[in-house]
């Protein structure tokens, strides 16, 4: 009964182009935003710092990857590499005395430049060939980080992040770190929500569907592919920098390996290509479910008096969430975002759907 279009009348294009056309969607978004703002006061600090904070930052990163993969249709397997560029660039800028506000922008712009350079391959190749090209970027960046002590400190070293300070205030508390991550995730979400209703968003979708057909219609596919890679890389760079500054507190090559690129791509695919809310769900499933399953298994084994060795305990969460991914994609191949959309569309007509015959 909450999702209703009754009484919603659009008298002009501005009203029809609203982000949330259904009042229930606006109310739900406002409620979630209020919960996010109040989270430090209702969630224990341990869960806030261990679950909510990384979830928000990785969601922002997944939205950036969704821009180039879900909207522009360019398969990207080197996303962790551009995150690493942003993280290391920001840390070095901050260590040289650059204010963190500008250090984050420097990290994002550096990632954007590096990502755009490799994006030129999108002109000539597509699909799996493009995936291999971006994977090559990942391997190149892995080699640079492990063989350039001046950048990363070496293969087994780490680079300490300076204390994060924004607007002249040092941020040292879990609540402060959370609000930084929350603010960045909200900014990226607002950008993505507005992107899909602009000419740029429609051009990216046209390039994704048929780039040569888009070219016939006057859409410069080269320009929009480069723009998608550059924008996505900027979001990745800032997300990588904030991940290091608020969660890891140091940067190491292992944090941005090829496995991380595959993990972020899995977040996007499970959540749903081109789906904003799906990115939130996908990150939650990939990032948070293993830890939750691990806690449940430990609690259950203790309650039943079972003895589970450490090796088995380490593999159970991976097996469970891997099975969940398979089950979800079998139920809805378009991801969790589409599954949410199906439920929402059903509520649009419930309970009147039973009278349609």
C-alpha positions in Angstrom: 0.0 0.0 0.0 3.0 2.3 0.3 4.0 2.3 -3.4 1.2 4.1 -5.2 1.2 6.3 -8.2 -2.4 7.4 -7.5 -2.4 11.2 -7.2 1.0 11.7 -8.8 0.5 13.9 -11.8 3.3 15.5 -13.7 2.4 18.8 -15.4 5.8 19.7 -16.6 9.1 18.1 -17.7 10.9 19.3 -14.5 8.4 17.3 -12.3 8.6 14.3 -14.6 12.4 14.3 -14.4 12.6 14.0 -10.6 15.0 11.5 -9.1 12.2 10.0 -7.0 8.9 10.1 -8.8 7.1 7.9 -6.2 6.6 9.5 -2.8 7.4 6.2 -1.1 10.8 6.3 -2.7 11.5 9.8 -1.4 10.4 8.8 2.1 12.5 5.7 2.0 15.6 7.6 0.9 15.1 10.2 3.6 14.7 7.5 6.2 17.9 5.8 5.1 19.7 9.1 5.1 18.6 9.8 8.7 19.6 6.3 9.8 23.0 6.9 8.2 23.4 10.3 10.1 22.3 8.8 13.4 24.3 5.5 13.0 27.2 6.6 15.3 24.7 7.1 18.1 22.9 3.8 17.7 25.6 1.4 16.5 28.5 0.3 18.7 31.9 1.8 17.7 33.3 -1.7 16.9 30.6 -2.4 14.3 30.6 1.2 13.0 34.4 1.0 12.3 34.5 -2.6 11.2 31.4 -2.9 9.1 29.6 0.4 8.3 32.7 2.4 7.4 34.3 0.0 4.9 30.9 -0.8 3.4 30.3 2.9 2.6 33.7 3.4 1.0 33.6 0.2 -1.0 30.1 1.2 -2.1 31.4 4.5 -3.5 34.1 2.6 -5.3 31.6 0.0 -6.7 29.5 2.9 -7.9 32.5 4.2 -9.8 33.1 0.9 -11.4 29.4 0.6 -12.2 29.7 3.9 -14.1 32.2 2.4 -16.6 30.9 -1.2 -16.6 27.2 -0.9 -16.0 26.6 2.4 -17.8 29.3 2.5 -20.5 29.5 -1.3 -20.9 33.3 -1.4 -20.7 34.6 -4.4 -18.7 37.3 -3.3 -16.2 39.6 -5.7 -14.4 42.1 -3.2 -13.2 40.0 -1.1 -10.9 42.1 -1.8 -7.8 45.1 -0.4 -9.8 43.5 3.1 -10.1 42.4 2.9 -6.5 46.1 2.3 -5.6 47.2 5.3 -7.7 44.8 7.6 -5.8 45.8 6.2 -2.4 49.5 6.6 -2.9 49.2 9.9 -4.7 47.1 11.4 -1.9 49.4 10.0 0.9 52.5 11.4 -0.8 50.8 14.8 -1.3 49.7 14.9 2.3 53.2 13.9 3.5 54.6 16.9 1.5 52.3 19.2 3.5 49.4 19.5 1.0 46.1 19.9 2.8 44.0 16.7 2.7 41.2 18.4 0.7 43.6 19.0 -2.1 45.5 15.8 -1.6 42.3 13.8 -2.2 41.7 15.8 -5.4 45.3 15.2 -6.5 44.8 11.5 -5.9 41.6 11.5 -7.9 43.0 13.5 -10.8 46.1 11.3 -10.9 44.0 8.2 -11.1 41.9 9.8 -13.7 44.9 10.5 -15.9 46.3 6.9 -15.5 42.9 5.4 -16.1 42.3 7.5 -19.2 45.6 6.5 -20.7 44.7 2.8 -20.5 41.2 3.7 -21.7 42.5 4.5 -25.1 42.5 0.7 -25.6 38.7 0.9 -25.5 38.8 2.5 -29.0 40.1 -0.6 -30.6 39.0 -3.5 -28.5 35.9 -4.5 -26.5 34.5 -7.3 -24.3 37.1 -9.8 -23.2 39.8 -8.1 -25.1 39.2 -4.9 -23.2 39.2 -6.9 -19.9 42.6 -8.3 -20.7 43.9 -4.8 -21.5 42.7 -3.5 -18.1 44.1 -6.6 -16.5 47.4 -5.7 -18.0 47.1 -2.3 -16.3 46.6 -4.1 -13.0 49.7 -6.2 -13.4 51.8 -3.2 -14.5 50.7 -1.3 -11.3 51.4 -4.3 -9.1 54.9 -4.5 -10.5 55.5 -0.7 -10.0 54.3 -0.8 -6.4 56.4 -3.8 -5.5 59.6 -2.6 -7.3 59.5 1.1 -6.5 60.5 1.7 -2.9 60.2 5.5 -3.5 56.5 5.1 -4.1 55.4 2.2 -1.9 58.4 1.4 0.3 59.0 -1.9 -1.4 57.2 -5.2 -1.9 56.9 -6.1 1.8 56.8 -2.5 3.2 53.9 -0.2 3.8 53.5 3.6 3.6 52.0 5.2 6.7 49.1 7.6 6.1 49.3 11.0 7.7 46.5 12.0 10.1 43.4 12.9 8.1 42.5 16.6 8.5 39.6 18.3 6.8 38.6 22.0 7.0 41.5 22.5 9.4 40.3 19.8 11.9 42.2 16.6 12.5 40.0 13.6 12.4 41.0 10.9 14.9 37.8 9.3 16.1 35.7 6.5 14.7 32.7 8.8 14.5 34.7 11.3 12.5 36.1 8.6 10.1 32.5 7.3 9.6 31.1 10.7 8.7 33.9 11.2 6.2 33.1 7.9 4.5 29.4 8.6 4.8 29.7 12.0 3.2 31.8 10.7 0.3 29.3 7.8 -0.4 26.4 10.2 -0.4 28.1 12.6 -2.8 28.9 9.7 -5.2 25.3 8.4 -4.9 23.8 11.8 -5.7 26.1 12.1 -8.7 25.1 8.7 -10.0 21.4 9.4 -9.4 21.6 12.6 -11.4 23.9 11.1 -14.1 21.3 8.6 -15.3 18.8 11.3 -16.2 21.2 13.6 -18.1 22.3 13.6 -21.7 25.7 12.2 -20.6 24.0 9.2 -18.9 21.8 8.5 -21.9 24.9 8.7 -24.2 26.8 6.2 -22.1 23.8 3.8 -22.3 23.7 4.2 -26.1 27.4 3.4 -26.3 26.9 0.4 -24.0 24.1 -1.0 -26.2 25.6 -0.5 -29.7 28.5 1.9 -30.0 28.4 1.9 -33.8 24.6 2.6 -33.8 25.3 5.4 -31.3 27.9 6.8 -33.7 25.3 6.9 -36.5 23.1 8.9 -34.2 25.8 11.4 -33.6 27.2 10.1 -30.3 31.0 10.3 -30.1 31.7 6.9 -28.6 35.4 7.6 -28.2 34.7 10.8 -26.2 32.2 9.2 -23.9 34.3 6.0 -23.3 37.2 8.2 -22.3 35.0 10.3 -20.1 33.5 7.3 -18.4 37.0 5.8 -17.7 38.2 9.2 -16.4 35.2 9.8 -14.1 35.2 6.3 -12.8 39.0 6.5 -12.1 38.5 9.7 -10.2 35.9 8.1 -8.0 38.2 5.1 -7.5 41.2 7.3 -6.6 39.4 9.3 -4.0 37.8 6.1 -2.6 41.2 4.4 -2.4 42.7 7.4 -0.6 39.8 7.5 1.9 40.0 3.8 2.5 43.7 4.1 3.5 43.1 7.4 5.5 40.1 6.2 7.5 40.3 2.4 7.6 43.7 0.9 6.9 45.8 3.9 8.0 48.6 2.6 5.8 49.0 1.6 2.2 50.5 -1.7 1.0 50.6 -3.3 -2.4 48.6 -6.3 -1.2 45.6 -4.0 -0.5 45.2 -3.3 -4.2 46.0 -6.6 -5.9 44.2 -8.2 -8.8 42.0 -10.2 -6.3 40.6 -6.9 -5.1 39.8 -5.8 -8.7 37.9 -9.1 -9.2 36.2 -8.6 -5.8 34.9 -5.1 -6.8 33.7 -6.4 -10.1 31.8 -9.2 -8.3 30.2 -6.6 -6.1 28.9 -4.8 -9.2 27.7 -7.9 -11.0 26.0 -9.4 -8.0 24.4 -6.0 -7.2 23.3 -5.5 -10.8 24.9 -3.7 -13.7 23.7 -0.1 -13.9 21.9 -0.3 -10.6 22.7 2.2 -7.9 20.9 0.5 -5.0 22.2 -2.8 -6.3 25.8 -1.6 -5.6 24.9 -1.1 -2.0 23.5 -4.7 -1.8 26.3 -6.2 -3.8 29.0 -4.7 -1.5 27.1 -5.7 1.6 26.9 -9.3 0.3 30.5 -9.6 -0.8 32.1 -7.6 2.0 30.0 -8.2 5.1 28.4 -11.6 4.7 31.6 -13.7 5.3 32.2 -12.0 8.7 28.5 -12.4 9.7 28.5 -16.1 8.7 31.8 -16.6 10.6 30.2 -15.2 13.7 27.1 -17.3 13.3 29.2 -20.5 12.8 31.3 -19.8 15.9 28.2 -19.1 18.0 26.4 -22.2 16.7 29.4 -24.5 17.2 29.8 -23.2 20.8 26.1 -23.7 21.5 26.1 -27.2 20.2 29.5 -28.1 21.8 31.2 -28.7 18.5 34.9 -28.3 17.9 35.7 -26.7 14.5 39.3 -26.3 13.6 40.7 -23.0 12.5 41.2 -24.1 8.9 37.7 -25.2 8.4 36.4 -22.1 10.1 38.3 -20.0 7.7 36.7 -21.7 4.6 33.1 -22.0 5.8 32.2 -18.2 5.3 33.7 -18.2 1.7 31.8 -21.4 0.8 28.5 -20.0 2.2 28.7 -16.6 0.5 29.9 -18.2 -2.7 26.8 -20.4 -2.6 24.6 -17.3 -1.9 26.0 -15.6 -5.0 25.2 -18.6 -7.1 21.6 -18.9 -5.7 21.0 -15.1 -6.1 22.1 -15.1 -9.7 20.0 -18.2 -10.4 17.0 -16.5 -9.0 17.6 -13.2 -10.7 20.5 -13.0 -13.2 20.3 -9.2 -13.2 21.4 -9.0 -9.6 20.1 -7.9 -6.2 19.1 -4.5 -7.6 16.7 -6.1 -10.1 15.4 -8.3 -7.3 14.6 -5.3 -5.2 13.0 -3.7 -8.3 10.8 -6.7 -8.8 9.5 -6.5 -5.2 8.9 -2.7 -5.6 7.0 -3.2 -8.8 4.9 -5.9 -7.2 4.0 -3.5 -4.3 2.9 -1.0 -6.9 -0.2 -3.0 -7.7 -0.6 -5.1 -4.5 -3.2 -6.1 -3.5 -5.1 -5.1 -6.6 -3.1 -7.5 -8.8 -5.4 -10.4 -7.7 -8.4 -8.7 -9.5 -6.6 -8.2 -12.8 -8.3 -11.2 -14.3 
